[in-house]
Amino acid sequence: MVLDSFVFTISLSADADVLGLFRTVSGHMARYLGLPEEEARQASDMLDRVVAGRLKLLSTGAEPIQVRFERPHTANTVTVDVMSAAVPGDPSAADASSIGPTRENGHSRIRLSWRVHDEA
């Protein structure tokens, strides 16, 4: 099935109470990205761990965490960005590896991506 392009962003308060809701949303969104069922489950699990990890590092009352799901029309790679206030230990964008968070202007971004294969 060929899926449409889209961008979906959810903002979560920096509070562990939102994890249950996020698990539900991330599970649906991972499937909607166009990933096969097993990959969608793994992607959802990874997103849950990343968001839970950020919540543990952020202080109460920190600005919301934003999670942005994107499926571009012209690409076979989907991305999910987890953006939050920077925390101690986040490397600057210039010093970051391709896996961990990058820090810029007091904010951190963790970018995850997966290749999808549309069925015609």
matplotlib code that plots the C-alpha trace (Angstrom):
import matplotlib.pyplot as plt

x = [0.0, 1.3, 0.8, 0.3, 2.9, 2.2, 3.7, 2.2, 3.5, 2.5, 3.6, 3.9, 4.2, 7.5, 5.6, 5.9, 2.1, 1.9, 3.9, 0.8, -0.9, 2.4, 2.8, -0.7, 0.0, 3.5, 2.2, -0.4, 1.9, 4.7, 2.3, 0.9, 4.5, 4.3, 6.5, 5.8, 4.2, 7.3, 9.4, 6.5, 6.5, 10.3, 10.1, 7.3, 9.3, 12.4, 10.3, 8.9, 12.4, 13.7, 10.8, 10.9, 14.6, 14.2, 11.4, 13.7, 16.4, 14.1, 13.1, 9.5, 8.0, 10.4, 9.0, 7.0, 8.7, 7.7, 7.6, 7.4, 6.5, 7.2, 6.7, 7.8, 6.1, 9.3, 11.3, 11.4, 12.8, 10.5, 11.7, 10.7, 12.3, 12.1, 12.8, 13.2, 15.1, 18.8, 20.0, 23.5, 25.6, 23.9, 26.6, 26.6, 25.5, 29.1, 30.3, 27.3, 27.4, 24.7, 22.9, 22.5, 20.9, 22.2, 22.1, 21.5, 20.3, 19.3, 17.3, 18.1, 16.9, 17.0, 16.3, 15.3, 14.7, 13.5, 13.3, 9.9, 8.9, 5.5, 3.6, 1.8]
y = [0.0, 3.5, 5.9, 9.6, 12.0, 13.7, 15.4, 14.7, 16.5, 15.7, 17.9, 16.1, 17.8, 16.9, 14.5, 10.8, 10.5, 11.1, 7.9, 5.7, 8.0, 8.3, 4.5, 4.3, 7.1, 6.0, 2.5, 3.7, 6.2, 3.7, 1.5, 4.6, 5.5, 2.4, 0.1, -3.7, -4.9, -6.2, -3.1, -0.9, -2.6, -2.2, 1.5, 2.1, 0.4, 2.5, 5.7, 4.8, 4.3, 7.6, 9.6, 7.9, 8.6, 12.3, 12.6, 11.2, 13.7, 16.8, 18.7, 19.1, 22.1, 21.9, 22.9, 20.2, 17.4, 17.5, 14.3, 14.8, 12.0, 12.7, 10.7, 12.8, 12.3, 11.8, 9.7, 6.1, 7.1, 8.2, 10.1, 10.8, 13.7, 13.9, 17.5, 18.8, 21.2, 20.3, 18.3, 18.0, 15.7, 16.4, 17.1, 20.2, 19.6, 19.9, 17.2, 14.8, 11.3, 10.2, 8.3, 10.5, 13.8, 17.0, 20.3, 23.6, 26.9, 25.2, 22.4, 18.8, 16.7, 13.0, 11.9, 8.3, 7.1, 4.0, 2.9, 1.9, 0.0, 0.7, -2.0, -1.0]
z = [0.0, -0.8, 2.0, 1.8, 3.0, 6.4, 9.4, 12.8, 16.0, 19.5, 22.5, 25.9, 29.2, 31.0, 33.3, 33.6, 33.7, 29.9, 29.1, 28.9, 26.4, 24.4, 24.2, 22.6, 20.1, 19.2, 18.5, 16.1, 14.4, 13.9, 11.9, 10.1, 9.0, 6.8, 8.7, 8.7, 11.9, 13.6, 12.7, 13.9, 17.2, 17.6, 16.5, 19.0, 21.8, 20.9, 20.9, 24.3, 25.7, 24.2, 25.6, 29.0, 29.2, 28.3, 30.9, 33.6, 32.7, 32.5, 35.6, 36.6, 34.9, 31.9, 28.6, 26.7, 24.7, 21.1, 19.0, 15.3, 12.9, 9.2, 6.1, 3.1, -0.3, -2.2, 0.2, 1.3, 4.7, 7.5, 10.5, 14.1, 16.0, 19.7, 20.8, 24.3, 26.5, 26.6, 29.6, 31.0, 28.8, 25.5, 23.0, 20.8, 17.2, 16.1, 18.5, 18.2, 16.9, 14.4, 17.2, 20.3, 21.0, 19.5, 21.4, 19.9, 21.4, 24.7, 23.0, 22.1, 19.2, 18.8, 15.2, 14.4, 10.9, 9.2, 5.5, 4.3, 1.2, -0.2, -1.8, -5.0]

ax = plt.figure().add_subplot(projection="3d")
ax.plot(x, y, z, "-o")
ax.set_aspect("equal")
plt.show()
